[in-house]
């Protein structure tokens, strides 16, 4: 019998190696890049909103 026949996806894995806990975390570079993209995206969106608000207010 293979181990795949007894695999239960609802049962948490019982491994205590530090490698497993490290694999579950997002890499630090990816987190920094995600935050930078979110901030940059909001800055661009705010600039466009202000641009259209000023342009539409002069009518």
ZIDAVEN-V414178 format. One record per residue. N is the residue number from 0. PSI is psi in radians with two decimals (NA if undefined). OMEGA is omega in whole degrees, -180 to 180 (* if undefined). NEAR is the number of other C-alpha atoms within 10 Angstrom. Layout:
n=(N N)
psi=(PSI PSI)
omega=(OMEGA OMEGA)
near=(NEAR NEAR)
This chain:
n=(0 1 2 3 4 5 6 7 8 9 10 11 12 13 14 15 16 17 18 19 20 21 22 23 24 25 26 27 28 29 30 31 32 33 34 35 36 37 38 39 40 41 42 43 44 45 46 47 48 49 50 51 52 53 54 55 56 57 58)
psi=(2.50 2.88 -0.42 -0.40 -0.45 0.23 2.24 1.94 -0.28 -0.23 2.19 2.60 2.54 1.15 2.41 0.25 2.52 -0.37 -0.65 -0.71 -0.56 -0.60 -0.41 -0.35 2.61 2.51 2.53 -0.68 -0.64 -0.65 -0.78 -0.75 -0.70 -0.80 -0.73 -0.74 -0.67 -0.78 -0.82 -0.70 -0.70 -0.61 -0.78 -0.74 -0.70 -0.70 -0.79 -0.68 -0.81 -0.72 -0.84 -0.59 -0.74 -0.74 -0.61 -0.32 -0.18 0.25 NA)
omega=(179 180 -178 178 -178 -177 176 -176 -179 179 180 178 -179 175 -177 -177 -180 180 -180 180 179 -179 -179 180 174 177 -176 179 180 178 179 179 179 179 180 179 178 179 -179 179 179 177 179 179 178 178 179 179 180 179 -179 179 179 -179 -180 -179 -178 -179 *)
near=(5 6 6 7 7 8 9 9 7 6 7 7 9 6 9 8 8 8 9 11 10 10 9 8 8 9 10 9 8 10 11 11 11 12 11 12 12 11 12 12 12 12 12 11 12 12 12 12 12 12 11 11 11 11 10 9 7 6 5)
